[in-house]
Amino acid sequence: MTGKLSLQRVQVFVAIADHRGISAAARALGVAQSTVSSHLQQLEGEVGAVLVDRSAPSLRLTEAGEKLLEYGRDLLSLADEALDQVTRVRRAPVAGVLAIGGTTTATERLLPRLLRSFLDRYPDVELELHVANSSLIIQKVLSGELPLALVAAQSEQPSLSATAAGSEEQVVIVAGDHPLAGQRVEPRLLRGTRILLREEGSTTRQYQVDMAQRWGIPRTHAGTIAGTSAIVAAVAQGLGLACLPRAAAEEALLLGRVAEVHLDPAPPERPIQLIRLAARPPTLVEELFIESVREERTP
């Protein structure tokens, strides 16, 4: 006896008893007769007893079978009740707290849009939002301090579960009055340019460094500024060049405070993921937010 009981096999057994035979049960369940026979044999193995007297000319349950039938009906009824109650909970007005973290770049546009869509659907949910750079946000998720976070980085931690949430278009910007503004530029023409980078701990910084190395602009200088908005402001004042999410620079681009330059290769889009600890079951509010993110990604 294994000590485990399969509800599916109990359901098949009850059908055998109700329809007075394996063949009739198979027809009622819409499965092959061999499948019903197999489930019966496996159930008998699970309970460690013969349930059907196979020597009788017509179906007859053994004493163990009669007892299991009595409890089996109760088990199936209780399972149906449990599913009904879960369904009622999920359909009831959802309340609670959605605690979520976001990296600075992920909260420029995508996270607010996802939150707006979710909170419009579940207006009774309270929001607790934490914004920091990637390293800090990911560490908070790993430690269990934050249940969910939206990060502009690929998850490399095996203990994290990641859900694709979107992507960020990147843009290279200079001051609006830069002589090369709006042009396709050869790297040599930007010789001596200062490249403005995010602070240590931001995955955006590593992305920026990688792109700078690919462009190979001669004799560049590096400058570090914490936060994308501060970098956009610095670029607008002519302090250097930066590669940032388009969403972060969009307003300044529209106002003409900064302008694009086009370098080869063009900076690729960066994936944005919703991460959580894989071993920690999500609450109902968290599960519904994860579902909402998946729905937003569905064409």
N, C-alpha and C positions, 0 to 999 in steps of 0.2 A: 504493500500500500504506500503510495507516494505522499499522502497527506494533503494533496491539492485536488481541487474539484473544478472542472471546467463547466462554466455556465452553458456554453454552447452544447456540450455533450449532454448535460442535464436536460436542456430543451429538446434535444433529439429523443432522449429516453422518454420524456413525458409525451411526446408525439407518438412514440411506439405504443405506449399504454393507451392513449386516447383513441388511436385509430386501430387498435387491436392487431397490430402486425407491422413488420419491417417494411414490406412492400407498400402498404397503405400509407405509412408514415413518410416514406420516400416521395410518394406522389404528392402528399399534402405539403411537404417542405420544398418540393421542386428540385430534389437532388437525386443522384443515383442510389439504387438500393445498396450497392457496395459501400457507399459513403456512410449510410445509416448503420450498416453492419459494423463498419470500422469504428464509428463513434461509440457504439454500444460496447464493443470489445475493449476499447480504450477506457471507457468509463468504469467497466468492471475491474480493470486493472487499477484504476485510481482508488476505488473504494475497497478493493480486495475481496470482492464477493461476486457470485453469480447472481444476476438480476432477473434473467428470463430463463424459465424452464424450457430448454430446447427439445426435450423429449416429449412434451405434450403435443397433441394433434392441433391444438389452437393455442394462441398466445396465453401464457399464464406466467404471472410474475412470481418469483420466489418470495419468501418472507423478507429477505433483504431488499428485494425490489419494491415490495409494497411500502416498506418503511422509507426508502429513498424517494418514492413517488410522493409520499405525504410531505416530506421536507422539500422535495424538488419544486413542487407547486409554490410553496411559500418562498423559496429562493428566487424563483422567476418573478413572482409578484413583487417581492422586495426590490429586485433589480429594476423592474419597470417603474416602481415608485421613485427609486433613486434617480433614474434618468429624467423622470418628469420633474422632480424637484430642482435638479441642476438646470434643466431647460427654463423653469420658471425664474430661477435666480438670474440667468443670463438675459432673460427678457424683461426683468424688472428694471426700474430706473437704477442706473449704475452710479454709485457714489464711492468716495474714498479719495486717496491721494495718489497722484502720479508723480513720483520722484524720478527725475531724469537729469542726466548731465549732458553737456554738449561742448564740443571744442569751439573755439572762437570763430573759426571759419564755418563750421557746420551750422552755427546759430545766426549767420548773416541772413540767410533766406530760407533754407530747406526746413530746419527744425521749427521755426515759427509757423510755416505753412502746414506742416504735419500736425502741430499742436492745435492750430486753428480748426482744421478739419475734424480732429478727434474731439475737441471740446465742444464744437457745434453739435456733434452727435451725442455727447455725454456731458451736458452742461452742469451736472451736479458734482463732477470730479474736480477736486482741488489740485492746483499745479504747484510743484516745488522744483524749480529749475536751477541747476548749478552750471556755471560756465567757467572753464579754465582751459589751459593748454592740454594737448593730447596726453602727455605723460601722466599728469596729475589726474585727469579724468579716468584714464584707463586703470590707474592704480586704485582709485576709489571703487571702481567696479570689481576689480580683483579682490579687494579687501572686504567686499560686501557692504561698503558704506553707501554705494549707489546701486540700485537694481538694474538700471538701464542707462545707456549713454549713446549719443550719436557722435560718431567720430569720422573725421576725414582721413581715414587711414585703413589699410588692410589689416585685419586682425591676425596676429601671428602667435597668439597665446592659445595653446590647446585647451585650456580650461574655459575659454570663452566661446559662446555661441553667437554667430553673427548673421544678421539679416540685411540683405542689400536694401538700401533706402534711396539711393540716387547717385548722382555724380555732380562734380563741380567743374564748370568750364573755367579755364585759367586765362589770364591776360597779362601781357607785359606792358607796364605803364611808365611814362615819363611825364615831366611837367607839361602843361598845356601849351606853353610857349617854347618848348624845345624845338630846335631847328629840324629835327628828324621826326617830329610828331606825325603820326598817321602813315609813315612810310614803311616799306619793306627794307630792312637794314642789314647790311653785312656787319658781322661782329667787329671787324677792324675799325669801323667808323665810330664805335662806342668806346674806343681806347681810353683807359683811365677813368672810366665811369665808376661811381660808387654804387654797389648793389646792396640794397636794403633788405635785411633778413629778419625773420621772426626770431624770438628768443630761444635759447636752449630749452629742450623739452617739448617743443612744438614740432609735430611731424611736417608741418608746412616748411619749416626751416630746412629740413633735410631734402625735401622736394626742391626748394629754391636752390640749394647748393648743387644738387645733381644737375639741374637745368643749366646753371651757370657754367659748370664744368663741360657740359655738352656744347654750349655756345662758344666757349673759348674766347671770350672778349679779352683782348690784351690788357695787361696791367690794371686789372680792376682792384678796387678797394671794397672792403666789406663794412657795413654798418648794421648794428643790431638794435631793433626797436620792438618793444613788447606790444603786440596787438596790431591787427590789420588796419584798423581805422587810423591809428597813429602813423602807420607806414604810408597810407594814402595821403595824409596831410603833409608828411615830410616830402613825398614825391612832388606834390603840388607846389611846394616851396623851392623846388629845384635841388633838393638834397641828394637825389640819385634816381636809380631805376629799380623797379620791383616787379616780381612775378607774383600775382595774387589771384584769388577767385574773382571772376567778373562781378559777382554779386557784391563783393566788398568795395569795388571801385566804380560801380555803375552810376551812382549819383554824381560823383566827381567827374566821370566821363561825360555825362549829359550836360553838366554845367561848364565843361571845357577847362576845368581846373587841372585835369590830367588828360593825357592822350595815349592811345595805343602806339606801340611800334611792333613790327612783325619780324620776328627772328626765325631762322631755320636751325633746328626743327621747332615747330610750333609746340608750345607746352601741352601735353595731353591732359584730358580730363582726369580728375581724381575721384575714385570711388568713395562714397559715404556709406557707412554701415551702422546699424543699430546693434550694440553688443550687450551681452549679459552673461552672468556666470551660468555655464551649461548645467551644473549640478544643482542649481537653485530653481525650484519650480516657480514660475511667475504667478503673481496674484491675478485675480480676475481683471482688475483695471490694467495691469501690465500686459496681460495676454490680449486684451481687447486693443490696446495700443499697438502691439506687435502685428495683430491682424490688420489694423488700419493702415499701417506702414506697407504691408504686403499688398493691400488693395490699391494703394496709391501708385504702386509700381506696376500693377497690372494694366496693360494697354486697354 
